[in-house]
Amino acid sequence: MIFSPPLASALLIQRYKRFLADIALPDGSVKTIHCPNTGSMKNCAAAGDRVWYSTSENPKRKYAHTWELNETQAGHFIGVNTHRANALVKAAVETGVIDSLQGYGTITSEVKYGQENSRIDLLLTQHQKLPPCYVEVKSVTLCEPRGDNYIGYFPDSVSVRGTKHLRELMQVVEQGERGVLVFCVQHSAIEVVRPALHIDPMYTATLALAMAAGVEVMAYRADLSATGIRLVESIPVSLVELE
């Protein structure tokens, strides 16, 4: 995923009202941009961080600029635009990065399914040997240090919707199809992904049940820069806190 035209940068003043952020441009002026992230963005938006933003030519938009990346003062890149996650995972499937999801002839996005009126992010079909595969994508940006490790946690706030999606994936597996959860890791420092027990105990408990029921859970880390983003490698998913 290449950013074209190239992203511009500024310094973060504050994020507020969830979907807005004020940034300080190099000339000293202040601009308000759109923040495409519904989460808490915990540890992802400190005043003084470098913001990388795109520009839309759509004249109907109230805010023409979109916050894409955050570059922390420690030098870590974070993918702020969570809407990119599905496209990143789809591209990783299509290019063979996610090897366990190869061999399917068709990839369809946003397909209605389940008993709780959900939409699956990606539906993979037409495999010669395997049943249809329902892929739920979650963007991971919350990073917290634990000793010498940097741990990625999901969710960064209580996620009733995320827990519902786990229940739906368990139902898919019970019906004899594949249910897959892909954590799309959009923080350059994260080395392992864990459910955020300290934030959402219900999600953590449901994830453990889902894994025991046969839901396949994996995490892929993104290579992030001001020129583009792509998933590059698998990293561990752990239910146990690292010491």
Secondary structure, 3 states (H helix, E strand, C coil): CECCCCCEEEEEEEEECCCEEEEECCCCCEEEEECCCCCCCCCCCCCCCEEEEEECCCCCCCCCEEEEEEECCCCCEEECCHHHHHHHHHHHHHCCCCHHHCCEEEEEEEEEECCCCEEEEEEEEEECCCCCEEEEEEEECEEEEECCEEEEEECCCCCHHHHHHHHHHHHHHHCCCEEEEEEEECECCCCEEEECCCCCHHHHHHHHHHHHCCCEEEEEEEEEECCEEEEEEEECECCCCCC
